[in-house]
């Protein structure tokens, strides 16, 4: 409990506030918890009924007021600016008394609606309410921005990045941007395009509109995310990640942003996913609107634009802190992470930010660099850092790289404070750091997973998570982390007496010698704290107070009633207490009318007893009650979990709450029984129960989904992913680890020269450990069973070996499972994929002991249920192995015969190839590369793309070349050849990465060639466009007359590559043949006549970039004659047959050796 002096002062201040007159504030009253309170803020600009109810929770009652701050939130629907003001109160109200805090909130909320005459419907962001209007003047010293004057930072400029937007072009202005600014906009967007992103103008920027919006996107399949990770993030490979950037007023360049105080930054951001590369104007405008509901739904033909799971967190981060971090990076030359740490130190008024700068190590070569375990290979657009460039910098590109950096690595950062999460567990789903305040905000601000969505769509997984948590709690020591910081209110029931309580025993009660100390009533298995004596009627669900003076009870409160069963009942339940969880529906004099939600025994079974009988519920217990009306005790549910003294007491209290939960099928039935239903509004679950369930689901940072989750599609799921040979076990796909860990795993596979690059093996652990394993990963920081064979993670090839470490013993009654569970779990075993390097393991016999965590990947979780306990969850055992072996349509993952894993009783496992990602993606290639590309639909050109190209390339390139506009549907695209060797694929893969990096960092008109890397589905066939020829060349003049902007060439790589040269030919346009006066080293069949491209002139050391340059130079050559287009038929394409014939003729005439594998070109 808080010290009485601080609590008394708090209560006095609260009473004073209720009697005071504070502008726009009324209805101050106590909340559900002891120290919470509620008030109403009213304003005519609010949507009807012009009022919102706001909740306040003090965070440190012991330190009130000096060391306390307030968490302020509302459950009403409010515009983002109002929500933002409430969220910021956690910082703004530090050290304030209640009256001052209320006045501060009222003032800042009023400023949203009244400052500068704006209203809630204006699309303007205003949160720096304390700033005087006169501060907006541009003539003071804050504007000093000469290069030799350091930028002056203060807290308003650095931290309070939720800015007051200033329009540089007023809402009424129709002034168009200057030609110089338009050219800068185009250069900035072209920089984004050349970096590998799609970019488009949605509105404004060139026509004097009061605001402009641009979109920048990348296909999700390019993010190097595995299939499992995309599913965990609800992201399809064909979708686009879209960053929307809105300029309120005129466009701001990088230099202007650096020179402008942060609170005057005029740009806002939204990160979304979209079915196309660019949303409609209406969708983009709605994304920034304070009231998106006033916009109509998407019109026919509009793409689907929706939130990512992490959108709200990243949106807040970018809009509030990006500009301040950008300034710090520019000023000190540091990384994003260091900029964030310095920013936090300034917010917290710390003096050590200069030490942080001095300690900053040189920036890594790429954002994606990893210090531990090597560096995961990332595509250039993810690894690049435009802030490190020396030339002109594009703000849209910088913010895009910033957004993707935190999106792809969202699991490494806290979703609330956005600082690096401590620890070495690399999660699949984002979560929060260890700060209780971050956990509190994560839950209360809606940043976590939707428990309603999870219960409806993944009920078996929710049942599994609750069951594992409950079993872990039953051991007490099985839990590593507890849900502290959530202000969970638990029943006033203890596992044991606190040593500090002096006890004097009476007849039935235990009371303290001091009146101020709580009354303690022992019951079998626990102790009731400050109970109220009652008479309880089982059938009518009423409780009559023995002492009518007990006036602490009121309608809506949650209580627990304790009664005792008959002494002559079964030995498992005789004289044992029953807890009845109830909500007070009404109170009439001394009678309480209750809504009893659940009944259960205290989870403390006697040694040797059956835990399932001991935890019987409902009518099973009613038959053992002595009579309808029995004596009992009532306790309130208002103890703070955070203030319990031991982990054992915390575990006991959480178990009591979990025992009050309905079963998952009951939750699902309620949610699906009507529109807009939520568990938080269901009168069958207390607020503490809902918050605890949310914590259990959100804190699971692994990805778990049942293989046959959809009964209608069970056969297909079994064929594609279900493993056979483990009959009777329920299977879940189980993924842990970050994209970098997966990439490092796959990188290791590249250097394994064995037929089977990976092994599979089992891992077993006691049932109570799995709750923590799902949250912290498989590691060896805690040794549960010793380390007889060295340090590392232990795996077994034999299923029964691992099962012996996992299975719950029926003779150990202290390990019990959640009684409402439909799964009724007995044991859990995981199937893992290991790199096939047993010779480098810590040990091989009798177990695999793997000392490097990135050499292992979790793939499957196998769960054993109690017999005949499947019930409503429709759990069915795995099919017999012969059911799948008979189907030749299911490719099998072939194990290393010498190290093969086996099922129960040594049975052979049939593992579908699709179940193992490394086998599915092609022997350890980069996760998210080849397997993702196969899923990509063809890109379709649109009028919007054409309009964007016209805007970006307007007068920038006189040739008019526009990348990404080539129609691939009319080109001769081929499937990968049968001769695709691993050596050639590795060589070509390296070339692609190198060329992609070159193309993204070089202006296209300087480069002279362009490859749409998204369209390379066949590594052995590339389509390349040569463009931006010197306008004085006859070839360029012919192209301009013909309306052409590029020469389309095909590059095919032969069987012997890189020993054999690539075959290069023109597809179109047709050139004037040499015999008719043409030149440019293009043969009559379209092939290039160059010694470099024959065995005579080729060297494996030649790069493909040099080939492009040599071919382009040859076409530009005027010796002996310049290249010209063939009039009249220049649009016609060359055939591959005539190209091969012309190439052979030219090579023979010059005495050059033709590659022996050239025939493969004709064959294709």
N, C-alpha and C positions, 0 to 999 in steps of 0.2 A: 504494500500500500504506500501511497505517497505520504511524505511528511505532513503532519496535520497543519502546520503553519502555512505551507504553500497551498494546500487544498482549501484551507479556510479563506485565504486571500482570494483564490480563484473563485470560490462560491460567492464571496462578497462582491467581487467585481462583476460576476454574472448577474447577480440580483440588481446591482446598481445599473447595469446596462439595460435590463428589462424595464427599469423605471425612468430611463433617460430618453430624450428625443434625438434620434439620429436620422438624418435625411434619408428618405427612401427605404428605411429599414423598420420592420415591425415584426410582431409575432415571435419574439424570442422565447424559446422553451427548451427543456431538456430533451436529449435524444435517447436512443435505446440503451447506450452504454452509460456508465456512471458519469463520465466527464464530458461526453459529447453534448452539443446543443445545436439547435436549428433556428434559423431566422428566415424571414421573407424579404426579398428585395423587389421593390415595385418601381416601374418606370413606364410612362406612356408609349415609349418607342419599342418596348418589348412586344412580341406577338401576343395576341389575345390568350389568356386573360391579363396580360401586362404585369405578370409577377412570376418569380421563380423562388422555389424553396431551396435553401442552401444549408448544407451540413458542415459542421466545424468539429475537428478532433484535435485537441492539444497533444503534442508529441512528447513533451517532457514535463509532466506535472510536478515532478520533484524540483525542477528548476524554475518554476513559474514565478515571476514573468521573465526574468533576465535571460535564462537559458532555454526558454521554451519557444517553440514556433507552432503554427497551426496548419494542419492539412484541411483545405477548404475544397468542397466539391458539391455537385448537384446531380440528382438523378433525372432532372427534367431535360428535355431537348432544348439546347441553347445554341446560339451561333458560335463559331470558333473563337471570335474575339472575347466573348464572355467567358468561355471555357478556359481560355488562355490566362485571363486575369485571375481566375480562381486557382489555376495551377501554380501561377507565380507567387501566390500568397504564401507558399511554404518558405519562400525567401524574404518576401516583403515584410512579413509580420514577425520576424525574429525579434524577441525581447519586448514585444508590445503587450500592454494590458488589453483586456477584452474590449473595453470601450474604444481605445485607440485603434485596435485591429478592425473593428466594425466600421469606424469612420474612414479608415484607409481603404477598405474594400469598397465602401459606398462611393468614395471620391473617384476611385479608378474605374468603377463600372459606369458612373455618370459620365466620365470623360469620353467613353466609347460612343455614347449617344449624343453628346452635346459639344465636344471639342470640334472646332472649325465647322460647326453646323452640320456635322454628319449624323446619320441615323444608322440603325441596325441593318438597314437594307443596302447601304452603300457598300460597294466592294472595295473597302479600304481597311488596312490593318493598322490599328492604333492601340498600343499597349503601354507606351512610356508616358503614363498619365501625369507624372510629377513634373515633367518638363514644361516650363513656361512657354507660352506662344512666342514670346520675344526671342527665345533661344533658337528659333528657326531662322533668324537673320543670318545671312551669308557674309556679313561684314566683320565678324569678330575673329579673335585669334585662333579659334578652333579650326579655321579653314586653312591655316598655313600648310602648304603642301609642296614647297620647293624641294628639289631632290636632295639638297644638302641639309634639310631640316628634318630630324626624325619625327615620325608620326606620333602625336601625343595621344596616349591611350588613357581613358579613365573607365570606370565601371559601366557608365551609361553607354559608352562607345563599344566596349568589348563584350560585356556579358549580355546586356539587355538588347539582344539582337532581334527581339520581337519589336519591330520598328514602327515609327510613324511614317507612313509612305508619303513622300513628297512628289507631286507631279511636276516634272520639269517642263512638260507641255500641258497646260491646264486643260480641264475637261471641256471648256468651250473653245479651245484653240483648234484651228484647222491648219496651223503652220506645218508644212512638210519638212522632213529632215533635209539637211543640206546634202549636196552631192558627195561631199567628203565623208559625212557620217554614213550615208548609204553604202559607199564603197567599203567602209570599215565593217559595217554589218555583214556585207557579203563575204568579206575576207574571214571574219570570225566564223560564219556558218560553213564556209568552204573548208576551214581548218577542221571543223567537226566532221565533215563529210570525209575528208582525207584520212582522218583517224580511224575510220571504219564504222561510223555510225550513220544512220538515216537521219536527216534533218529536214524539217518542213516549217513553213510559215503558216500559222493558223489565222492570225489576224494582225492588223496594224503594221507598224515599223516603217512603212513607206508612204502612208497616205494621210498623216496628220491626225490619226485617231488618238483618243486619250490614253489608250493602252494597247499593247501588242503582246501576242502569245506565240511562242515557237515551241515545237516539239522535237525531241531528240530521242531516238529509239535504237534498240539493238534486239535481234531475235534471241529469245531465251536459250535456244540451243547453242548459242555461241558463248555462254557463260561458264562452260566447263563444269556443269552440275550433272551429277549422275541422275539416272532415271528415278532412283529412290528419293534423292534429295528434292528433285522437282515435284514429286508427288507429295512429299512432306510439306513443301511450301505452296501446294495447290497451284502449280505452275506447269503449263503445257509447253512442250518444246516448240510448238508452232506459234506461240504467243510472243508478243514483243514487250520488253520493258521500256516504258515511255516516261521520259522526264519532261514535264511541262514547265516552261519558264515564262512568267508574266512580268512585263515591264509596265508599271503604272506611270505613264508619261513617256518621255523620250527614251530611246535606247541608251544604256549605260555601258561604256567600255571598261575594260579591266583597269586602265589608268584612273578613270573617274571614280570607280568604286574604291580604289585604294586611297584616294584623296578625300573621300566623303565620309563624315562620321557614320558609324554603323547604324544609328537609329534613323538616319535619313536615307538608308539604302532603299531603292525603289523597285526591287525585284523580289518576286515570290516564286516558290517552287512546289510542285506536286509530283510524286513518284507513283506511277500506276502500271498496270498491265493492260494490254490491248490486243484484240484479235488481229488488228492491222498495224502497220507501222506508224499510223497517224490517226488520232481521233477527229471527230467532226468539231466544227467551231462551237456548236451548242454544248457538246460534251466537255470540251476544254473550259469553256466559260463556267459551266456548272461546277467543275472541279474546284474553281477558285471562289465560288459564290459563298457568301455567308448563309444563304438559305437555298441550298441546292434543290430542295423540294419544290420550289416555285417553278422550276424548269420542267417542261414536259419530258416524257421518256424518249429514248432514242427513236428517231424516225426510221422507216424501212431503208435498209441499205447502210445504215450507220454501223461501224464496228462496235464490238463489245468492250467497253472501258470499265475497269473495276479496280478495287484496292488489292494490293498485295497484303499479305499477313503483317508485314513490317511497315506498311505505308505510313500509318499514323506516327510511329516513332521516328522514322527518317524525315518525314515532312516537318515535324516539330524541330528536329535537330538542325536541318538545313535552314529553315526560316529563322531560327533563333540564334544559331552559333556559327554558321558557315562563314559569314562575312568577317566576323571577329577573328576566326581561325585563319582566314585568308590573309588578313592584315598582318597577323603574327608571323605567318610563313614568309611573307614578303619582307618583313622587317628584319627577321633573324635568320632566314635561310634554314628553317627547321622542317621536320616532318609534320604530317597532320596529327599524329599521336602526341607529339611533344607540344604542338600548338594547343591541343585540347587540355593537356595537363597544366600548361601555363595559364590558360583561360580559367580553369577551375581554381587555381591558386589565387588568381585575382578576385574571383567571385567570393572566395572564402576569406578574403582580406589577409592572405598569407604573404609573408615577406620572402619566401624562398623561390619565387619565380625566376629571379636572376640566376640562382643556382641551377635551376632546370635548364636554362639556356646554356650555361657553361658546361653542364654534363651532357648536353646533346651530342651524340656521335654524328659523324658525317652521314648525310642522307644515303640510304641504300640506292643502288642502281635502279631499282624498280619498286613500286609500291608493293608488289607481290613477293618481295624477297622474304625468306624465312630464315631465322638464325638457326633454329634447331632442326636437326634431321635433314638438312639439305634444302635446296630451293625447288619448289614445285614449278614446273614449266607452265606458264600462262600465255595466252595469246597476247599480241602486242597491245591491243586496245585496253586490256585489263592491267597489264604491267606498266604501261606508259604513264608518265607524270609530266603533263604540259607545263606545270609550274616551274620545272627545271630548265625549260627552254630559254634560250638567250634572246630570241627575237621578239616580235610582237606577240602578245598573248591573247588568246581567245577566252573570254570569261565563260561562254556557254560550254566550251570543251573542258575547262577546269572544273566547273560544277558537275558536269556529267561524270568525269572521272572520280570526283569526290563521292557522288551518289552511288556509283557502282562499287567503289572501294568498300563502302559501309554496307551495301546490299549483299555482295558476295561473301563478305566476312562478318555478316550480322551476328553470327553465333559467337564471335570473339569479343563482342562489345555488349555492355549493359544497355538494354533497350530504353532505360530511363535517363541515366546520367551519361551514357555513351562513352564511358571510360572502358579501358581494357579489363576484361574479366580475369581475375586471378585464378590460378590453377592450370593444370595441364590437360583437362578434359575438353575435347573439341566436340561441341554439341552439333546435332543436326538441326535443331530448332533454337531460335534466339530466346534469351531469358534475361535475368537481371544479375547484378553483382551481389555481393554478400551484405550490402548495406540494407538494414531493415526498412529504411525510408523508401528506397528504390522498389523493394518488394511491395510495400504498401501502395505506392503510386501505380505500379504495374497492374495491380489487381483493381484498384479503384478507378483508374482512368481508362480502363478498357483496352490495355495494350496487349493483353495475353490472348490465348485461344478462347474461342466461344465454347463454353461448356455445353450449351444447348446444341450447337452444331455437332460436337463430338459425341454426345449421348445419342443423338438421332442417327448419325451416320456411321459411328464406330462403337456400338454398345458393348461389344465383346472386349474391345481394348479398354474401355472405361472400367468394366467389371474387373479386368485383369489388374489395372493400376490400383484400384481401391483395395482389392484383395491382397496385393503384395505390400501395400502400405500398412494395412491392418496387421498382417503377419509380422512385419518388421517392428511395429509398435508393441506387439505381444512380447517381444524379446527385450524391449527397452533400449538395449545397446545396439540394436540393429539399425537404428536411424542415425545418419550423420548430420542431417539438417532438419530443423523444425520450422514451422511457418510463423516465426516471430516477425513482428512488424505489421501484422495484419489486424491488430486489435481484436483478435478472436476472443469472444466471450464464452467461457465454458461453465458447465455446472459446478456448483460449490460442493464438489465431492473429491476427496483425496484418497490416494492409495494407502498412505500411512500418515501417522502423526508427525508434525514437524518437531524436531528436538527442542525448539525454542518455546513450545507451548507447555506450560506447567499444567498438569491434569489432576483433577480431583474427582474420583469416581463416586457417582451417586447410585440410585437404584438401577436405572436403565441408561441414564445419560452420563456423559463425561463433560463436566463443566470446568471452567477455569476458576482459579482463586480470585481473579480480578474481573470486575464487571465489564471492563473494556475489552477483554479478550474474547474471541469468538466461542460460541457454544459448539461443542464437538460431540456428535453422536456416532458411536461405532456401529457398523453393520458388517456382516460377513463379507470380506473382500474389499472393504473400504471404510471411509469415515465421512459423515455428512457434516458440513460446516454451516453454522447458523441455521439449522432447519426450523421450519414452522410445523407445529403439531396439527394434524388433520384427521378427519374420518373420511375414508375414500370409498366410493361406491363403484365397483367394477362395471356394472351394467349401465348405469346412467352417466358414467364419466363425470361425476361431480365430486368436489372436495369441500368439506365443511370445516371451517377453522375452529379449532378448539378454543382459542383465545381470540375474541373478536377485536382485540386491540391491535392485532397484526394488520397495519394499514399500508404496508409497503407493496401490496399487490394491486395490479390494475389490468384492465383489458389490454390484450395484445402482447403481454409478457410471455416469455418462454420459461417453463419450469420443469423440474423433474420430481416425480413423486416416488417415494420408496415405500413398498409394502413387503410383508414377509409371507412366504408360503407355509403350508401346514407342516407340522413336525412329523406327521405320520406318512408323508408322501414318499415317493421313491428316494432311495438314498442319494441319488445324484442331485436332487433338488430340495430335499427336506430342510425346512427352516431357512432356506436361502432367500435373500432379498430380491425383489423384482423392481426394476426401474421403469417408470412410465414417463415417456417424453410427451409433453403436452403444451398447448397454447391456450391461454385464458381467453375464452370467447366473451364471457361477461361475468360480472360480480354483483350479486344481489345480497346485501348485508353480509352474512358470514359464509355464503355459499358461492363457490367458484364453479362455473360451467366450463368444462374443458373439452378441447379437441385433442384426444389422445392419438398420437401418430404412431408410436411404436412401443413395444414392451420387450424387455430382455433381462437376462441375468447379468450380474457383474462378471466380467471376463476374468475369473480367478478360479478355475476348476480345481477340485481336489486331486491330489496325486492318485493316479490309477483310475480316475473317473473318465467317462467318455466326454470329450469337450463338445461334441455336437449336441448331446442331450443337455449339457450344462448351459448351452446357449440357445435353447429352444425359445421360440417367440410366440406371441399372439395367443391363440386358443390352446396351444399346447401347455401354456402356463396357467390359463384360467382354471383348468380342471383341478389344479393343486391349491387354489386359494381356499382359505378356511370358510369364507362366506362372502355374500355380496358386499357388505359394508365392513371394512376393516380399518384398523388404526394404522397410521403411517406418518410419514414426514414429507414435507415439501421444501425443496431448495430452489433458489433462483439460479438463473444462468447468466451471471454477471461478473464472474471472476475473469481477470485478464490473464490469458495464457502466458503472456510475456513475463508476468510477475511471479510465476511459479518457480520454486527454488531449484528443482532438480529436473534432469531430463526424464527420469522415471515418472515423475508427477505429470510432466508435459505429455509423455506417451500415454499414460493412463487417461488423462482428460480428452485427448484426441480420439482414443478408442471409444470413449463414451459417446462422443459426437458421431463417429462413424456408425455406431450401433443404432443411432436414430435415423439413419438414412433409409429411404425406401430402396427397393431393388432397382437395378438399372432398367429392366423391362417396364417397371412401373413409371419411372421417370420418362422413359421414351414414349410410353402410352399417353402420358399427360401432354407432352410437348407436341405430339402429332395429332392430338385430339381437337385442336382448334388453331386458328390463325393467330400469329403474334404472341404465342404463349412463351413464357420464360420461367426458368426454375426460381429466379429471384423473387417472382411475384406469386409463387405457388404456396398456398397456406399449409402444405404438408412438409415443408422444409424450413428450418430456421435460417436466419442470416448467417450464423456461424457454420451451419452445415453446408450452405451454398458456397461460402468463401473457402471452406476447407476443401470441398470438391474441386473448386477452381484451382486451388494451389496444387492439388495432386495431379491434375491434368496438365497445368501450365509448366510445372517444374520438371515434367518428363521431357528431357531434351533429346531423347532417342526417337526414331521413327518406327512405329509398330503398326502393322495392319494385318488382319487375318487373311490368309491366302484365299480361302473360300468364303470371303466376307459376303458375297452376293449369292444366295442359294440358287437363284435363277440361272446364274452363269457358272455353276459349280464345276461342271465337266470341263469347260474351257479353262478355268483357273487351274484345275488339277493338272491338265495336260501341259500347260505352259510353265507353271511355277511350283506346283505341289510336289514334294519329295515323297517317294514311296519306299516302303521298307521299315517304317516306324509306325506300325498299325496302332490305332487307338489314341494317338497323341494329336492334340490340336496344334496347328502350325501357324506361326505369325512371321511375316517378313520383319527383320530386325536390323536396323542400320544405326550406327554411331559414327562419330568422327566428322571433321570438317572437310570441305572440298580439297584443301591442301593435303590433309592426311591421305585421302583417297588417291590424289595425284601422286604423292610420294610412294604409295603402295604400288601403283601402276608403273611408276618410273623404275622401281626396283625390278619389276617383272621384265622390263626390256633387256636386262643384262643377264637373264637366266636362260641358258641355252639347253633346255630340256624339253622333251615332248609335252610334259605337263608342267606348266609354270607355277601352278598353285596346288596346295593340298587343302583338304577339309578335315576338321577335327572338332571334337565335342568339348564343351566346358560346362562343368557342373558346379553349383554352389548352393549352400543351404537356402531354403526358401526365404528366410528372413533377410537375406543379403540382396535379393534382386531389386528391391525398391531403390537401394543406393546405387547398384550397378547401372540401372537405367539412367541415373542422373550424373554419375561420375565416371562411368565407363569401366571396362575391364582393365585393371591395373594391378600392381602388386605393392601398393603403399601400405595395405593392411594384410597381414598374414594370418588367415583364419585357421589353416591346417599345417602350419610350419612350411619350411622351404628345404626339404631334404635334398632336392636336386638342383638347388641354386635359385638365384633371383630371376624372376620372370613371370609371365602369365602361363598357367598350366593348362594343357590340352591333352585329350586322350583320343586315340583312334577307336577304342572300344567304347560303345555307348554305355555299357553297364558300369565301366569304371567311373565315368562322369556322373552317372545316375546315383552311384553310391554316395557321392558328396552332396547331392541335391535333394534327395527324396526326404520328405517329411516322415518322421517315425511316429506311428500311432501309439508308441509307448512313451512318447515325450509330450505330455499334455500341455506344456507351456507354449508350444507352437500351435496356434489356432488360426483359423482363417475366418474371413468376414462371413457371418452366417447368412446374410442376404444375397451372397454371391450365387449366381447360377452356374458358374464354372466349377466351384468347389475344388480349388487347386490343391494337388498333392505334391507335385514336383515341377521344376523348370530346368531345362537344359538348353544351351545355345549351340548352334552349329556355326562354325567360323571358317573363314578362308584364310590360309596362311601362305606366305611365299614359300616356294619349294626350295628352301635352303636348309634342310635339316643338318647338314654338315656344319652350319654356322650357328645353330641353336645352342642355348646353354646346356640343354640335355635332350636326348631323343628317347631313351628307354628308362623306365616304362612309360614315361610321359614326354610329350613335346613341351619344353620350357623355352618360351620365346622372350628374349630380353628386350627387343625393340617393339614398342607399341605400334609403330606404323608398318610393321610386318604382318599385322593381323587386321582383319575386318570382320565385324559381326554380320551375319547374313540371315540367320533364322533363329526363332525362339520356339521351342517345343514345350507344350504345357500338358501335363497329365491331370485329368479331372477325376473326382470321385466317381466310381461306377454308377451309371444311371442317374447322373446329376445334370444332364444337359439342359433339360427344361426349355424355357422360352427362347434361349439363345441359339437353338437349332445347331448345336455343335455335333459334328459327325466325324467318326474316325476316318483315318486315311484309307484309301482303297488298297486292295491287294496289289503287289508289285506287278503281277502279270497283266493287270488291267492297262498298265502303261507300256510295258515291254512289248505288247502286241502291236502297238501303234508306231509305225515307222515314221510318222509325221512329227514326232517329238524328238529333236536332237538331244543326245545325252551328253552331260558333262563327264568326260572320261577321267577317272582318277588314276593316279600313279599306282600301279598294281602292287608295288612293293610297300606302299605306305597308305593303302586305302582305308578309309573309315568304314565302320560297319554299324548296323543297327542292333536292336535288341536280339539276344541269343545269336549274335554273329551274323545276322541276315545281311544280304547284299542291299546296298542303297541304290535306288535309281534316282539320279539327280538331273532334272532337265537343264539343258545348257542355259536356258533363259533365267534360271535361278541364280546363276553365278555371274555377276557383272563383268568380270575380267574376260570370261569366255564369251559373253554376249557382245562385248565391244571389240573383240579381236585381239586376244592375247596381251592384255595389259596396255592398250593404247590409252591416251589421255582421256580420263572420264569426261563424258560429255562431248567428245569430238565425233568419232565415226558413228557411234551408236545413235547420236542425236541427229546427225545429218541425214541419216536414212529416213527419219521421220518428217523432215521438212517438206512441206508442199512447195510447188513451184511459185516463185514470186511473180506477181502480176503487175504490170505497169498500169498507171492510172492517170487521169487528167490532173489530179492533185500533184502527183510526182512531176508531171510536165510543168505545172505552174511553179512549183518550188525550184525546179532546175532553171527556169527562165529568170526567176528572181536572183538566185545565187550566182549564176554565171553571166548575168547581164553585163556586157562590156568588159568583163574580166579576162575573157579569152576570145580573141577574134575568130578562132576556128569554130567556136560554138559547141565544143565537145561537152557532153553531159553524161557523166558516169551513171550507170544503173538503168539506162533507158534501152539497152539492147534487148531485142526480142529473141529469147533463146528457143522459142518453140519452132522456129524455122531453121534451126541449125542442126547439123548432123551429130547429135550427142550419142555417145557410146556407153555401154555398160563396162565395168572393170574387166580387163582381159583375164584369161585363165592363167597367164604366165606371170601374174603379179607376185613377184618374190618379196620376201621380207626385207632384204637388203635394199632393193629398189624403193620400196615403200618408205623405209626410214630416210633414205637420201632425199626423196621427193618431199617428205614431210618437213624436213629441215629447210629445204628450199622455199616451201610455201610460207613457213614462219618468217624466214628472213625477208622474202619479198613483201609480205604483208606489213612488216615493220618499216621497210623502205617506203612503200606506197603511202603509209599513214603519216610519214614524217616529211614527205617531199611534195611541194606544190605540183599538181598534175601537169600543168603546162610546161614545167621544167622537166618532169620525168619523161613525158612523151609516150608512155604506155600505161595501160590500165587493165586490171584483172578484177572481176567480181568474184571474190573468194567464196562468197556464199553459194555460188553456183558450181563450185568444183565438187561434184559428186563422184567423179572418176579421177583418181590421182594421176592416171596415165594419159589423160586428155585435158588440155587446158584451152580455153578460148581467151585470146588476148586482143585488145584494141590498141592500135598505134594511132596517135593523134597529135595535134598541135604542131604540125609541120610548119617550117618557115614560110610565111605568106608569099615570099618571092619565088618559091619553087614552082615549076610548072605542074608538079603533082598536086600541090596545095591549091593552085588556081583551078585545076580540073575538078578537084573535090568540091570546091566552093560552088562552081557552076552546076555540078550534079547534085548539090544539096547534101553532100556527105560530110560527116565530121570525124570519121575514123576508118582505118583499114582493119578488117577483121581477119585475124590469122588463127590457125589451129596449130597447137604444139602437141605432138604425140610422142610418148616415151616408149622405146622399143624394149624387147625382152632383155637385151643385154645392158640396158642403162644401169649405172653410169659409164660402163665401158663403151657402149655404143652411143652415138650422138642422138639427140632428139630429131624427129622429122618435123620440119616447119614448112607450112604452106599457107597461101592466101586463100580464104574462103570467098570473100568478095571485098571490093569490086574487081572486075576483070581489068587487067592491065593490057596496054598495047604491046603485042609481042615484039621481041627484039628484031625479027626479020621485017617488021613493018615500021620500024623506027622507034620502038620503045626501048626502055632501059630499066635501071633500078635493080638489076640482078634478079628479076622475077621471070621465071621461065614461062613458056607458052601454056603450061599446065597449071601455073600458080605456085609451083614449088620454088624455093629459094636456091639460086645457083651460087653456092658459097662453099669454099673448101672447108671452112670451119665445121660445116654440118655433114661432113663425110668422115669415114674412118681415118683418112689421111690427115685431116687437119684437126680432128677432135682430140681433146684430152679430158680425162675424168675430173681434172682439177678445174675445168671451166665452170663458171657459175651460170645459172639460167639468166640472171640479170645481164651478164655480159652478152649472152646470145641475143636478148632483146635489143640491146644497144647496137650490136653489130648489124642485125637485120634492119633496124631503123636507119642506120647510117648508110647501109647498102641501098635502101630505097631512096635516100636523099642524094645519093651520089650522082653527079652529072657526067661521070666518066664511065663508059665512052659516050653514053647519051642519057639524058634525064628520063626518069620514069614518067609515063603518061597513062591516063585511063583510056580504055577503048570506047569510043563514042558509040552511043546507040544501045550497046549491050552491057554497059558497065555494071548494071544492077544484077546481072546473072552471076550465079555461083560457079566456081570451079568444082569439078568432081575429084574425089580422092584418087580415082583410077588414072585420070589424065595427069594429076600431079606426080604420082609415082613414076609414070612413064617418062615425063619430062625431066624429072630429077635424075633418073637413071641415064637418060641420054646425055644430059649435061655433064654428069660425073665421068662417064666413059670418055667423052670428047676431051676432057681435061686430064684424064689419067688418074682420077681420084678413086679411091676404093669405096665401093658401096657397102653399107652394113649388110651382113648376111641375114639379119632378122628383119630386113625391110619388107619381106613378103608378108609379115604379120599385118602390116598396114593395109595391104590390098585385101587380105583375108577378112579384115574387120569391115 
